[in-house]
Amino acid sequence: MNTAELDKVLDEINEVVDGRRGWVSLTKARAKLIGISHDLLLGCAKVHQLKVAPHGRCGWSGSRAA
């Protein structure tokens, strides 16, 4: 498990929750880089009450619910 990348993703999720950032990238490639499943990455964002949606052709993003 790549803990440095995991810490970076969690920091970005917290920035979105706090309103300092608009969205966070939740791609399958990023999940693979961390060493977790994509479903687990999406679940982590959902636990923080982010809205998770497909973005573009291959990506996923998390943002605050309206």
mmCIF file of the N, C-alpha and C atoms, coordinates in Angstrom:
data_MODEL
# 
_entry.id   MODEL 
# 
loop_
_atom_site.group_PDB 
_atom_site.id 
_atom_site.type_symbol 
_atom_site.label_atom_id 
_atom_site.label_alt_id 
_atom_site.label_comp_id 
_atom_site.label_asym_id 
_atom_site.label_entity_id 
_atom_site.label_seq_id 
_atom_site.pdbx_PDB_ins_code 
_atom_site.Cartn_x 
_atom_site.Cartn_y 
_atom_site.Cartn_z 
_atom_site.occupancy 
_atom_site.B_iso_or_equiv 
_atom_site.pdbx_formal_charge 
_atom_site.auth_seq_id 
_atom_site.auth_comp_id 
_atom_site.auth_asym_id 
_atom_site.auth_atom_id 
_atom_site.pdbx_PDB_model_num 
ATOM 1   N N  . MET A 1 1  ? 0.846   -1.180 0.000   1.00 0.00 ? 1  MET A N  1 
ATOM 2   C CA . MET A 1 1  ? 0.000   0.000  0.000   1.00 0.00 ? 1  MET A CA 1 
ATOM 3   C C  . MET A 1 1  ? 0.888   1.239  0.000   1.00 0.00 ? 1  MET A C  1 
ATOM 4   N N  . ASN A 1 2  ? 0.565   2.160  -0.870  1.00 0.00 ? 2  ASN A N  1 
ATOM 5   C CA . ASN A 1 2  ? 1.297   3.413  -0.983  1.00 0.00 ? 2  ASN A CA 1 
ATOM 6   C C  . ASN A 1 2  ? 0.668   4.430  -0.023  1.00 0.00 ? 2  ASN A C  1 
ATOM 7   N N  . THR A 1 3  ? 1.218   4.525  1.169   1.00 0.00 ? 3  THR A N  1 
ATOM 8   C CA . THR A 1 3  ? 0.610   5.387  2.189   1.00 0.00 ? 3  THR A CA 1 
ATOM 9   C C  . THR A 1 3  ? 0.748   6.871  1.866   1.00 0.00 ? 3  THR A C  1 
ATOM 10  N N  . ALA A 1 4  ? 1.791   7.253  1.135   1.00 0.00 ? 4  ALA A N  1 
ATOM 11  C CA . ALA A 1 4  ? 1.953   8.663  0.779   1.00 0.00 ? 4  ALA A CA 1 
ATOM 12  C C  . ALA A 1 4  ? 0.820   9.116  -0.139  1.00 0.00 ? 4  ALA A C  1 
ATOM 13  N N  . GLU A 1 5  ? 0.485   8.294  -1.121  1.00 0.00 ? 5  GLU A N  1 
ATOM 14  C CA . GLU A 1 5  ? -0.617  8.632  -2.037  1.00 0.00 ? 5  GLU A CA 1 
ATOM 15  C C  . GLU A 1 5  ? -1.960  8.572  -1.316  1.00 0.00 ? 5  GLU A C  1 
ATOM 16  N N  . LEU A 1 6  ? -2.113  7.628  -0.404  1.00 0.00 ? 6  LEU A N  1 
ATOM 17  C CA . LEU A 1 6  ? -3.338  7.541  0.381   1.00 0.00 ? 6  LEU A CA 1 
ATOM 18  C C  . LEU A 1 6  ? -3.518  8.795  1.230   1.00 0.00 ? 6  LEU A C  1 
ATOM 19  N N  . ASP A 1 7  ? -2.454  9.252  1.877   1.00 0.00 ? 7  ASP A N  1 
ATOM 20  C CA . ASP A 1 7  ? -2.514  10.483 2.670   1.00 0.00 ? 7  ASP A CA 1 
ATOM 21  C C  . ASP A 1 7  ? -2.891  11.680 1.804   1.00 0.00 ? 7  ASP A C  1 
ATOM 22  N N  . LYS A 1 8  ? -2.356  11.716 0.583   1.00 0.00 ? 8  LYS A N  1 
ATOM 23  C CA . LYS A 1 8  ? -2.656  12.815 -0.334  1.00 0.00 ? 8  LYS A CA 1 
ATOM 24  C C  . LYS A 1 8  ? -4.138  12.822 -0.709  1.00 0.00 ? 8  LYS A C  1 
ATOM 25  N N  . VAL A 1 9  ? -4.688  11.652 -1.004  1.00 0.00 ? 9  VAL A N  1 
ATOM 26  C CA . VAL A 1 9  ? -6.108  11.555 -1.358  1.00 0.00 ? 9  VAL A CA 1 
ATOM 27  C C  . VAL A 1 9  ? -6.975  11.958 -0.171  1.00 0.00 ? 9  VAL A C  1 
ATOM 28  N N  . LEU A 1 10 ? -6.640  11.489 1.015   1.00 0.00 ? 10 LEU A N  1 
ATOM 29  C CA . LEU A 1 10 ? -7.429  11.837 2.195   1.00 0.00 ? 10 LEU A CA 1 
ATOM 30  C C  . LEU A 1 10 ? -7.353  13.328 2.493   1.00 0.00 ? 10 LEU A C  1 
ATOM 31  N N  . ASP A 1 11 ? -6.192  13.938 2.286   1.00 0.00 ? 11 ASP A N  1 
ATOM 32  C CA . ASP A 1 11 ? -6.065  15.388 2.456   1.00 0.00 ? 11 ASP A CA 1 
ATOM 33  C C  . ASP A 1 11 ? -6.951  16.130 1.455   1.00 0.00 ? 11 ASP A C  1 
ATOM 34  N N  . GLU A 1 12 ? -6.969  15.661 0.202   1.00 0.00 ? 12 GLU A N  1 
ATOM 35  C CA . GLU A 1 12 ? -7.808  16.288 -0.819  1.00 0.00 ? 12 GLU A CA 1 
ATOM 36  C C  . GLU A 1 12 ? -9.288  16.125 -0.488  1.00 0.00 ? 12 GLU A C  1 
ATOM 37  N N  . ILE A 1 13 ? -9.673  14.957 0.016   1.00 0.00 ? 13 ILE A N  1 
ATOM 38  C CA . ILE A 1 13 ? -11.073 14.741 0.422   1.00 0.00 ? 13 ILE A CA 1 
ATOM 39  C C  . ILE A 1 13 ? -11.442 15.699 1.539   1.00 0.00 ? 13 ILE A C  1 
ATOM 40  N N  . ASN A 1 14 ? -10.566 15.863 2.517   1.00 0.00 ? 14 ASN A N  1 
ATOM 41  C CA . ASN A 1 14 ? -10.836 16.795 3.618   1.00 0.00 ? 14 ASN A CA 1 
ATOM 42  C C  . ASN A 1 14 ? -10.925 18.235 3.127   1.00 0.00 ? 14 ASN A C  1 
ATOM 43  N N  . GLU A 1 15 ? -10.116 18.603 2.137   1.00 0.00 ? 15 GLU A N  1 
ATOM 44  C CA . GLU A 1 15 ? -10.192 19.945 1.566   1.00 0.00 ? 15 GLU A CA 1 
ATOM 45  C C  . GLU A 1 15 ? -11.532 20.181 0.883   1.00 0.00 ? 15 GLU A C  1 
ATOM 46  N N  . VAL A 1 16 ? -12.050 19.165 0.205   1.00 0.00 ? 16 VAL A N  1 
ATOM 47  C CA . VAL A 1 16 ? -13.366 19.281 -0.433  1.00 0.00 ? 16 VAL A CA 1 
ATOM 48  C C  . VAL A 1 16 ? -14.448 19.425 0.633   1.00 0.00 ? 16 VAL A C  1 
ATOM 49  N N  . VAL A 1 17 ? -14.367 18.618 1.677   1.00 0.00 ? 17 VAL A N  1 
ATOM 50  C CA . VAL A 1 17 ? -15.351 18.678 2.759   1.00 0.00 ? 17 VAL A CA 1 
ATOM 51  C C  . VAL A 1 17 ? -15.339 20.058 3.420   1.00 0.00 ? 17 VAL A C  1 
ATOM 52  N N  . ASP A 1 18 ? -14.139 20.622 3.614   1.00 0.00 ? 18 ASP A N  1 
ATOM 53  C CA . ASP A 1 18 ? -14.004 21.932 4.255   1.00 0.00 ? 18 ASP A CA 1 
ATOM 54  C C  . ASP A 1 18 ? -14.334 23.096 3.321   1.00 0.00 ? 18 ASP A C  1 
ATOM 55  N N  . GLY A 1 19 ? -14.498 22.835 2.018   1.00 0.00 ? 19 GLY A N  1 
ATOM 56  C CA . GLY A 1 19 ? -14.834 23.882 1.068   1.00 0.00 ? 19 GLY A CA 1 
ATOM 57  C C  . GLY A 1 19 ? -13.637 24.608 0.483   1.00 0.00 ? 19 GLY A C  1 
ATOM 58  N N  . ARG A 1 20 ? -12.431 24.111 0.735   1.00 0.00 ? 20 ARG A N  1 
ATOM 59  C CA . ARG A 1 20 ? -11.232 24.745 0.190   1.00 0.00 ? 20 ARG A CA 1 
ATOM 60  C C  . ARG A 1 20 ? -10.891 24.224 -1.196  1.00 0.00 ? 20 ARG A C  1 
ATOM 61  N N  . ARG A 1 21 ? -11.596 23.215 -1.645  1.00 0.00 ? 21 ARG A N  1 
ATOM 62  C CA . ARG A 1 21 ? -11.336 22.584 -2.935  1.00 0.00 ? 21 ARG A CA 1 
ATOM 63  C C  . ARG A 1 21 ? -12.683 22.194 -3.528  1.00 0.00 ? 21 ARG A C  1 
ATOM 64  N N  . GLY A 1 22 ? -12.804 22.245 -4.844  1.00 0.00 ? 22 GLY A N  1 
ATOM 65  C CA . GLY A 1 22 ? -14.078 21.961 -5.480  1.00 0.00 ? 22 GLY A CA 1 
ATOM 66  C C  . GLY A 1 22 ? -14.360 20.487 -5.695  1.00 0.00 ? 22 GLY A C  1 
ATOM 67  N N  . TRP A 1 23 ? -13.330 19.696 -6.005  1.00 0.00 ? 23 TRP A N  1 
ATOM 68  C CA . TRP A 1 23 ? -13.537 18.295 -6.300  1.00 0.00 ? 23 TRP A CA 1 
ATOM 69  C C  . TRP A 1 23 ? -12.244 17.525 -6.069  1.00 0.00 ? 23 TRP A C  1 
ATOM 70  N N  . VAL A 1 24 ? -12.360 16.213 -6.022  1.00 0.00 ? 24 VAL A N  1 
ATOM 71  C CA . VAL A 1 24 ? -11.211 15.325 -5.854  1.00 0.00 ? 24 VAL A CA 1 
ATOM 72  C C  . VAL A 1 24 ? -11.310 14.222 -6.895  1.00 0.00 ? 24 VAL A C  1 
ATOM 73  N N  . SER A 1 25 ? -10.179 13.862 -7.485  1.00 0.00 ? 25 SER A N  1 
ATOM 74  C CA . SER A 1 25 ? -10.122 12.812 -8.490  1.00 0.00 ? 25 SER A CA 1 
ATOM 75  C C  . SER A 1 25 ? -10.151 11.445 -7.808  1.00 0.00 ? 25 SER A C  1 
ATOM 76  N N  . LEU A 1 26 ? -11.032 10.573 -8.283  1.00 0.00 ? 26 LEU A N  1 
ATOM 77  C CA . LEU A 1 26 ? -11.199 9.237  -7.701  1.00 0.00 ? 26 LEU A CA 1 
ATOM 78  C C  . LEU A 1 26 ? -11.106 8.178  -8.801  1.00 0.00 ? 26 LEU A C  1 
ATOM 79  N N  . THR A 1 27 ? -10.077 8.229  -9.602  1.00 0.00 ? 27 THR A N  1 
ATOM 80  C CA . THR A 1 27 ? -9.952  7.327  -10.744 1.00 0.00 ? 27 THR A CA 1 
ATOM 81  C C  . THR A 1 27 ? -9.509  5.929  -10.318 1.00 0.00 ? 27 THR A C  1 
ATOM 82  N N  . LYS A 1 28 ? -9.737  4.978  -11.209 1.00 0.00 ? 28 LYS A N  1 
ATOM 83  C CA . LYS A 1 28 ? -9.301  3.604  -10.970 1.00 0.00 ? 28 LYS A CA 1 
ATOM 84  C C  . LYS A 1 28 ? -7.778  3.530  -10.908 1.00 0.00 ? 28 LYS A C  1 
ATOM 85  N N  . ALA A 1 29 ? -7.111  4.340  -11.725 1.00 0.00 ? 29 ALA A N  1 
ATOM 86  C CA . ALA A 1 29 ? -5.643  4.358  -11.721 1.00 0.00 ? 29 ALA A CA 1 
ATOM 87  C C  . ALA A 1 29 ? -5.102  4.850  -10.384 1.00 0.00 ? 29 ALA A C  1 
ATOM 88  N N  . ARG A 1 30 ? -5.769  5.817  -9.802  1.00 0.00 ? 30 ARG A N  1 
ATOM 89  C CA . ARG A 1 30 ? -5.342  6.331  -8.502  1.00 0.00 ? 30 ARG A CA 1 
ATOM 90  C C  . ARG A 1 30 ? -5.540  5.289  -7.415  1.00 0.00 ? 30 ARG A C  1 
ATOM 91  N N  . ALA A 1 31 ? -6.643  4.572  -7.470  1.00 0.00 ? 31 ALA A N  1 
ATOM 92  C CA . ALA A 1 31 ? -6.895  3.496  -6.500  1.00 0.00 ? 31 ALA A CA 1 
ATOM 93  C C  . ALA A 1 31 ? -5.835  2.414  -6.629  1.00 0.00 ? 31 ALA A C  1 
ATOM 94  N N  . LYS A 1 32 ? -5.482  2.081  -7.870  1.00 0.00 ? 32 LYS A N  1 
ATOM 95  C CA . LYS A 1 32 ? -4.449  1.068  -8.103  1.00 0.00 ? 32 LYS A CA 1 
ATOM 96  C C  . LYS A 1 32 ? -3.102  1.536  -7.583  1.00 0.00 ? 32 LYS A C  1 
ATOM 97  N N  . LEU A 1 33 ? -2.787  2.822  -7.756  1.00 0.00 ? 33 LEU A N  1 
ATOM 98  C CA . LEU A 1 33 ? -1.537  3.384  -7.262  1.00 0.00 ? 33 LEU A CA 1 
ATOM 99  C C  . LEU A 1 33 ? -1.465  3.290  -5.735  1.00 0.00 ? 33 LEU A C  1 
ATOM 100 N N  . ILE A 1 34 ? -2.589  3.512  -5.077  1.00 0.00 ? 34 ILE A N  1 
ATOM 101 C CA . ILE A 1 34 ? -2.641  3.404  -3.616  1.00 0.00 ? 34 ILE A CA 1 
ATOM 102 C C  . ILE A 1 34 ? -2.534  1.947  -3.181  1.00 0.00 ? 34 ILE A C  1 
ATOM 103 N N  . GLY A 1 35 ? -3.129  1.056  -3.962  1.00 0.00 ? 35 GLY A N  1 
ATOM 104 C CA . GLY A 1 35 ? -3.115  -0.361 -3.629  1.00 0.00 ? 35 GLY A CA 1 
ATOM 105 C C  . GLY A 1 35 ? -4.417  -0.832 -3.009  1.00 0.00 ? 35 GLY A C  1 
ATOM 106 N N  . ILE A 1 36 ? -5.516  -0.133 -3.333  1.00 0.00 ? 36 ILE A N  1 
ATOM 107 C CA . ILE A 1 36 ? -6.831  -0.520 -2.836  1.00 0.00 ? 36 ILE A CA 1 
ATOM 108 C C  . ILE A 1 36 ? -7.768  -0.673 -4.023  1.00 0.00 ? 36 ILE A C  1 
ATOM 109 N N  . SER A 1 37 ? -8.941  -1.244 -3.784  1.00 0.00 ? 37 SER A N  1 
ATOM 110 C CA . SER A 1 37 ? -9.913  -1.384 -4.866  1.00 0.00 ? 37 SER A CA 1 
ATOM 111 C C  . SER A 1 37 ? -10.569 -0.031 -5.145  1.00 0.00 ? 37 SER A C  1 
ATOM 112 N N  . HIS A 1 38 ? -11.068 0.113  -6.357  1.00 0.00 ? 38 HIS A N  1 
ATOM 113 C CA . HIS A 1 38 ? -11.732 1.359  -6.734  1.00 0.00 ? 38 HIS A CA 1 
ATOM 114 C C  . HIS A 1 38 ? -12.999 1.561  -5.905  1.00 0.00 ? 38 HIS A C  1 
ATOM 115 N N  . ASP A 1 39 ? -13.707 0.478  -5.624  1.00 0.00 ? 39 ASP A N  1 
ATOM 116 C CA . ASP A 1 39 ? -14.925 0.575  -4.813  1.00 0.00 ? 39 ASP A CA 1 
ATOM 117 C C  . ASP A 1 39 ? -14.619 1.095  -3.409  1.00 0.00 ? 39 ASP A C  1 
ATOM 118 N N  . LEU A 1 40 ? -13.485 0.682  -2.860  1.00 0.00 ? 40 LEU A N  1 
ATOM 119 C CA . LEU A 1 40 ? -13.093 1.161  -1.536  1.00 0.00 ? 40 LEU A CA 1 
ATOM 120 C C  . LEU A 1 40 ? -12.779 2.655  -1.561  1.00 0.00 ? 40 LEU A C  1 
ATOM 121 N N  . LEU A 1 41 ? -12.136 3.119  -2.624  1.00 0.00 ? 41 LEU A N  1 
ATOM 122 C CA . LEU A 1 41 ? -11.833 4.546  -2.760  1.00 0.00 ? 41 LEU A CA 1 
ATOM 123 C C  . LEU A 1 41 ? -13.118 5.364  -2.870  1.00 0.00 ? 41 LEU A C  1 
ATOM 124 N N  . LEU A 1 42 ? -14.060 4.877  -3.678  1.00 0.00 ? 42 LEU A N  1 
ATOM 125 C CA . LEU A 1 42 ? -15.341 5.574  -3.806  1.00 0.00 ? 42 LEU A CA 1 
ATOM 126 C C  . LEU A 1 42 ? -16.102 5.551  -2.480  1.00 0.00 ? 42 LEU A C  1 
ATOM 127 N N  . GLY A 1 43 ? -16.033 4.425  -1.779  1.00 0.00 ? 43 GLY A N  1 
ATOM 128 C CA . GLY A 1 43 ? -16.701 4.310  -0.485  1.00 0.00 ? 43 GLY A CA 1 
ATOM 129 C C  . GLY A 1 43 ? -16.132 5.271  0.540   1.00 0.00 ? 43 GLY A C  1 
ATOM 130 N N  . CYS A 1 44 ? -14.828 5.470  0.490   1.00 0.00 ? 44 CYS A N  1 
ATOM 131 C CA . CYS A 1 44 ? -14.182 6.412  1.406   1.00 0.00 ? 44 CYS A CA 1 
ATOM 132 C C  . CYS A 1 44 ? -14.714 7.826  1.181   1.00 0.00 ? 44 CYS A C  1 
ATOM 133 N N  . ALA A 1 45 ? -14.874 8.205  -0.072  1.00 0.00 ? 45 ALA A N  1 
ATOM 134 C CA . ALA A 1 45 ? -15.420 9.526  -0.383  1.00 0.00 ? 45 ALA A CA 1 
ATOM 135 C C  . ALA A 1 45 ? -16.876 9.635  0.063   1.00 0.00 ? 45 ALA A C  1 
ATOM 136 N N  . LYS A 1 46 ? -17.645 8.561  -0.123  1.00 0.00 ? 46 LYS A N  1 
ATOM 137 C CA . LYS A 1 46 ? -19.048 8.578  0.281   1.00 0.00 ? 46 LYS A CA 1 
ATOM 138 C C  . LYS A 1 46 ? -19.199 8.660  1.796   1.00 0.00 ? 46 LYS A C  1 
ATOM 139 N N  . VAL A 1 47 ? -18.286 8.047  2.537   1.00 0.00 ? 47 VAL A N  1 
ATOM 140 C CA . VAL A 1 47 ? -18.321 8.114  3.998   1.00 0.00 ? 47 VAL A CA 1 
ATOM 141 C C  . VAL A 1 47 ? -18.153 9.560  4.458   1.00 0.00 ? 47 VAL A C  1 
ATOM 142 N N  . HIS A 1 48 ? -17.369 10.327 3.714   1.00 0.00 ? 48 HIS A N  1 
ATOM 143 C CA . HIS A 1 48 ? -17.168 11.741 4.024   1.00 0.00 ? 48 HIS A CA 1 
ATOM 144 C C  . HIS A 1 48 ? -18.273 12.613 3.429   1.00 0.00 ? 48 HIS A C  1 
ATOM 145 N N  . GLN A 1 49 ? -19.355 11.974 2.994   1.00 0.00 ? 49 GLN A N  1 
ATOM 146 C CA . GLN A 1 49 ? -20.552 12.610 2.466   1.00 0.00 ? 49 GLN A CA 1 
ATOM 147 C C  . GLN A 1 49 ? -20.285 13.424 1.204   1.00 0.00 ? 49 GLN A C  1 
ATOM 148 N N  . LEU A 1 50 ? -19.396 12.908 0.350   1.00 0.00 ? 50 LEU A N  1 
ATOM 149 C CA . LEU A 1 50 ? -19.165 13.534 -0.944  1.00 0.00 ? 50 LEU A CA 1 
ATOM 150 C C  . LEU A 1 50 ? -20.062 12.875 -1.979  1.00 0.00 ? 50 LEU A C  1 
ATOM 151 N N  . LYS A 1 51 ? -20.451 13.651 -2.973  1.00 0.00 ? 51 LYS A N  1 
ATOM 152 C CA . LYS A 1 51 ? -21.215 13.132 -4.097  1.00 0.00 ? 51 LYS A CA 1 
ATOM 153 C C  . LYS A 1 51 ? -20.214 12.565 -5.104  1.00 0.00 ? 51 LYS A C  1 
ATOM 154 N N  . VAL A 1 52 ? -20.317 11.282 -5.409  1.00 0.00 ? 52 VAL A N  1 
ATOM 155 C CA . VAL A 1 52 ? -19.401 10.597 -6.313  1.00 0.00 ? 52 VAL A CA 1 
ATOM 156 C C  . VAL A 1 52 ? -20.115 10.386 -7.641  1.00 0.00 ? 52 VAL A C  1 
ATOM 157 N N  . ALA A 1 53 ? -19.477 10.815 -8.740  1.00 0.00 ? 53 ALA A N  1 
ATOM 158 C CA . ALA A 1 53 ? -20.093 10.696 -10.058 1.00 0.00 ? 53 ALA A CA 1 
ATOM 159 C C  . ALA A 1 53 ? -19.038 10.433 -11.115 1.00 0.00 ? 53 ALA A C  1 
ATOM 160 N N  . PRO A 1 54 ? -19.434 9.764  -12.206 1.00 0.00 ? 54 PRO A N  1 
ATOM 161 C CA . PRO A 1 54 ? -18.501 9.586  -13.318 1.00 0.00 ? 54 PRO A CA 1 
ATOM 162 C C  . PRO A 1 54 ? -18.113 10.940 -13.895 1.00 0.00 ? 54 PRO A C  1 
ATOM 163 N N  . HIS A 1 55 ? -16.871 11.057 -14.315 1.00 0.00 ? 55 HIS A N  1 
ATOM 164 C CA . HIS A 1 55 ? -16.377 12.312 -14.878 1.00 0.00 ? 55 HIS A CA 1 
ATOM 165 C C  . HIS A 1 55 ? -15.561 11.976 -16.120 1.00 0.00 ? 55 HIS A C  1 
ATOM 166 N N  . GLY A 1 56 ? -16.019 12.402 -17.264 1.00 0.00 ? 56 GLY A N  1 
ATOM 167 C CA . GLY A 1 56 ? -15.312 12.088 -18.495 1.00 0.00 ? 56 GLY A CA 1 
ATOM 168 C C  . GLY A 1 56 ? -15.514 10.639 -18.898 1.00 0.00 ? 56 GLY A C  1 
ATOM 169 N N  . ARG A 1 57 ? -14.584 10.130 -19.673 1.00 0.00 ? 57 ARG A N  1 
ATOM 170 C CA . ARG A 1 57 ? -14.723 8.780  -20.201 1.00 0.00 ? 57 ARG A CA 1 
ATOM 171 C C  . ARG A 1 57 ? -14.294 7.711  -19.206 1.00 0.00 ? 57 ARG A C  1 
ATOM 172 N N  . CYS A 1 58 ? -13.228 7.946  -18.474 1.00 0.00 ? 58 CYS A N  1 
ATOM 173 C CA . CYS A 1 58 ? -12.667 6.908  -17.597 1.00 0.00 ? 58 CYS A CA 1 
ATOM 174 C C  . CYS A 1 58 ? -12.538 7.331  -16.140 1.00 0.00 ? 58 CYS A C  1 
ATOM 175 N N  . GLY A 1 59 ? -12.924 8.532  -15.808 1.00 0.00 ? 59 GLY A N  1 
ATOM 176 C CA . GLY A 1 59 ? -12.659 9.035  -14.475 1.00 0.00 ? 59 GLY A CA 1 
ATOM 177 C C  . GLY A 1 59 ? -13.873 9.106  -13.576 1.00 0.00 ? 59 GLY A C  1 
ATOM 178 N N  . TRP A 1 60 ? -13.611 9.341  -12.330 1.00 0.00 ? 60 TRP A N  1 
ATOM 179 C CA . TRP A 1 60 ? -14.628 9.557  -11.310 1.00 0.00 ? 60 TRP A CA 1 
ATOM 180 C C  . TRP A 1 60 ? -14.192 10.759 -10.488 1.00 0.00 ? 60 TRP A C  1 
ATOM 181 N N  . SER A 1 61 ? -15.163 11.508 -9.980  1.00 0.00 ? 61 SER A N  1 
ATOM 182 C CA . SER A 1 61 ? -14.809 12.634 -9.134  1.00 0.00 ? 61 SER A CA 1 
ATOM 183 C C  . SER A 1 61 ? -15.747 12.670 -7.928  1.00 0.00 ? 61 SER A C  1 
ATOM 184 N N  . GLY A 1 62 ? -15.276 13.320 -6.888  1.00 0.00 ? 62 GLY A N  1 
ATOM 185 C CA . GLY A 1 62 ? -16.071 13.506 -5.686  1.00 0.00 ? 62 GLY A CA 1 
ATOM 186 C C  . GLY A 1 62 ? -16.193 14.982 -5.391  1.00 0.00 ? 62 GLY A C  1 
ATOM 187 N N  . SER A 1 63 ? -17.393 15.446 -5.087  1.00 0.00 ? 63 SER A N  1 
ATOM 188 C CA . SER A 1 63 ? -17.609 16.852 -4.765  1.00 0.00 ? 63 SER A CA 1 
ATOM 189 C C  . SER A 1 63 ? -18.645 16.941 -3.652  1.00 0.00 ? 63 SER A C  1 
ATOM 190 N N  . ARG A 1 64 ? -18.744 18.138 -3.086  1.00 0.00 ? 64 ARG A N  1 
ATOM 191 C CA . ARG A 1 64 ? -19.741 18.318 -2.029  1.00 0.00 ? 64 ARG A CA 1 
ATOM 192 C C  . ARG A 1 64 ? -21.124 18.274 -2.619  1.00 0.00 ? 64 ARG A C  1 
ATOM 193 N N  . ALA A 1 65 ? -22.041 17.700 -1.874  1.00 0.00 ? 65 ALA A N  1 
ATOM 194 C CA . ALA A 1 65 ? -23.435 17.651 -2.314  1.00 0.00 ? 65 ALA A CA 1 
ATOM 195 C C  . ALA A 1 65 ? -24.028 19.058 -2.277  1.00 0.00 ? 65 ALA A C  1 
ATOM 196 N N  . ALA A 1 66 ? -24.885 19.353 -3.199  1.00 0.00 ? 66 ALA A N  1 
ATOM 197 C CA . ALA A 1 66 ? -25.475 20.687 -3.295  1.00 0.00 ? 66 ALA A CA 1 
ATOM 198 C C  . ALA A 1 66 ? -26.462 20.963 -2.197  1.00 0.00 ? 66 ALA A C  1 
# 
